[in-house]
Amino acid sequence: MTDAFYLPDPDRPDRFISTELTRGPWSPDAQHAGPPSALLGHVIERCEPRPGFQVGRVAVEILGPVPLEPLTAQARVARPGRSVELIEATLSTERGPVMRANAWRFKLAEPELPLPERFLPTGSRPGPEHADAPEPFPSTQPIGFHTAIDYRFVSGSFSEPGPAICWIRIKHPIVAGTDPSPLERTLAAADSGNGVSAVLDWSKYLFINTDLTVTLYRQPAGEWVCLDAVTYPQPHGIGMAESALYDEKGPLGRSTQTLFLGNR
């Protein structure tokens, strides 16, 4: 086992070797969607970077199970602009694309806008130091994403159905030899919203997300990302998970996931 989710291929700068830390909780051969979402963020931020710009939204489409195989990660500026630009990114195996993402990158105001403080987002959540000791994650896999993160519930739990507040910190770099960026940390954590706020029995039901959209109005600070998460199921089999995102300084933005619900 290595100490990163992905290893860069020395012969191909757009190719990354998936390690065991990317493994999802149910299949030994499929990745949790958090690490590849963060890998998309990794290449998005390195795509023709511009000083004074920042990614404000990333929308990830999960085209199918992501295998524990080498991934080709590519990004391009699809719509350039003076103030906002759209970046498209893909993850592919030798058989074709497995994930796609669109990201909007925004020019930051300089000087900052003189906005009334009463309209600025405020609030906080109890920090990870107020959480109980973590309970074991309900997985059949001895090594995977669930062993590569720290998670701390300040309300709810994996065994308690319903809304939850959970702090998540990745313990390893997304790509070996690099420091995880705030965007990478947030994308890796946000994909767990439907897991920490699950309302259905893990052993009887599926609640698989087909996408992940993360909107950030502020750059995250620190290693921990907090998900104040809730899942909205429907009997016809379509659901949604929504998370208000926080760091230890306050609110960051929101993430949403569309869910396929079914019998396991």
N, C-alpha and C positions, 0 to 999 in steps of 0.2 A: 504494500500500500504506500502511496506517495503522500506528500503533504500539500497537495493542490488538487483542485477539481479537474483541471485540464493541464496537459503538458504541451508546450509549443513544439511543432514539428520543425527540426532544424533545417530541413530541406524545402519546406513550403511555409511561408509566413502566414498563409491563410488557413492552415490546417492545424487542428488541435486534437490531441489524444485524450480521450475520455478515461478517467480513472474510476476506481471503485467508489470514491466519495460522491459521485454523481448519481449512484443507484437509488431508485425509488423504493418505497416501502413494501411493494407487493411482488414485483417480478425481479429476478436476479439479472435479467437481460435488458431492462428498460430504466431510463433515467427519470429522476424527479424533475419536474419542469422548472424548478427554481434555478439550478446551475446553468442549463442552456439559455434561459432567459437572461441571466447575468452575463453569459458569454456574448449574447447579442448586444447587450449594453456595452461590453468591452470593445467590440469592433465599431459600434456606433460612435462612441466617444473619440475613437482614433481615426474616424473618417474625415479627412480634410478639416482638422480642428481649427477653430477661429477664436482668437482672444476676445474676451468680452461676450461670448455666447454661452448658453447653458441649455441642456436638454430639459424640456418642461413636460413632455409626455412621451411614453412609449406604449404602443399597442402591439402585443404579441399574439400571433395566431399559431396554435398548436395543431399541426397537420396530421399528427398521428404519434404513436409511441416513439420516443427518441431512444434508439438502441445504444448500448455501451460500445460504441465504435468510434473511430476517428471522424471528426466533423470538420467540414469546410465552412468557414465563417467569412462572409463577404458583406460589405456595405458600400453604398454609393449615395451621393447627393442627387436625389430625384427631382427636387424643385429648389433651385438656389434662390436666394433673396437677400436684400440688404438688411431686413429686420427679422425675418423668420425664414427657415428653410426646412425642407422635408428630407429625411434620410431613410432609405430603404435598406434592410439587412435580411440575410437568409442564412440558415444553417442547413447543410446538406450532408447526406452520406453518399456513397457511390451509387445508390439507387435513386437518389433524388432528394428534393427539399423535405425537411421534417418540421421546420419552424420558419416563420417569417415575422418581420417586425417593421412598423413604421414609427418614426420618431420625429417630433417637431423640436427644432433647436431655435432658441429665441435670443435676440440681442438684449443684453441687460441695460437698463436705463442708467445713464451716467450724465449728470448726477442723479441720485435716486429721486423718485417722484415724491413730492411733499403731500403724502396721503394722510387724512385724519386717522389718528391711532384707533379711534373707536370702530373703524371698519376693518382693521387688520385682524387676522385669525389669532385667537388666544386659547389658552387652556393647557392642560397637561394630564398625564396619567401617572399613577404611582410607578416609580422606577423599578428596574429589575432587582434592586436590592431589597425591595419589599415583597418579593415573591417567595413562595415556598420552594423547597427542594424539588427539582424536576422529577416527574414520574416517568417510567419507561414508555417510549413510544410504541404503539401497537403494530410492530412490524415483524415479518417473518425473516428479514434479512439481517445478518449480523453486522454488516458494514454497508453504509450508504449515507445519503444526505442527512438522515436523522441522527447519525453518529458524528457528523461533521459540523454540527451547529450546536450552540447553546440555546436553550429555550426556557423561559421563565414565565409562568402564568401568574398574573396578579388577580385574575378572576377567571372562572371556568377551568376546564382541563380536557384532556383527550378522552377521559372516561365520563365526563359530565356533558351531556348534549346541550347545545345552545350557544348563545353569544359568549365571547371570551375576549380577554385582554391578555396578549402574550407578547413578550419581548423576545427577539431572535437576534443572534449574533453568529455570523459564520466564523469558524475557527481556522480557516485556511484560505489562501489566495484563490481567486477564480482561475487565474492563469499563473502557473509557476513562474517565479522571477519578477512578479509585479505585485504592487500593493492594491488591495481591493478599493475601488473608488466608491464614493457615496452612492452613485447610481447603481453600481454592481451589487452592493450590499442590499439596497432597497429592492431591486428586482428579485434577488435570491430569496429574500424574506417574504415578499408580498404574495408569492405563489402559494404560500401556506395558509392563506385566509380561510379557504374552504375546509382545511384540515383542523385548524384550531377551533373553528366555530361549528364543527359538524353537528347536525341534528339527527342524523340517521345512524343506525347501528353499523359499525365498520364491517362486521362479519356477515351482514345480510344484504347490504346495499352498496351500489356504486354511486359516487358523486364526483365525476371527473370533469375538470374544467377544460374547455376547448380554447380558451383564450385568457389573456391577462392584460389589463390596461392599467397603467400606473401614471397618474398625473401629479406632478410635484410643483408646488409654487415656491418652494424653498429648498436649497441644497441641504441634504441631511448632514448632521454633524455627529461624530463619534461612531463607535462600532455597533451599537445596539439600535435596532429598528423595532418599534412597537406597532402591533396590529390590534386595533379595537374592532373586532370582526364579528359579523353576523351573517348567517346563511338563511336565505329565503327559498324553501322548497315548494314545489307544486305537485299535486297528484298526477298531472299529465306527463311528468318526467323532465320538465325544464325548470331549472332553479338559478339562483344567483347568490354569490358571496360578495360582500362589500366590506372593505376595511378602511377605517380612518387611520392614517399613518402619522406616527409621532416619533421624535427622538427625545433625548432627555432635556432639550431646550423648549419643546412645544410641538405644535402641529406642523406637518409637512405637506399633506395632500391626501389623496384617496387612491384606492385600487379596487377594481371590480373583476369578477370572473363569472362567465356564463357556465352553467353546470348541466351536464347530462346525468340524469338520475335513473337508476334501474336496479333490478335485483342482481345480486352477485351470483 
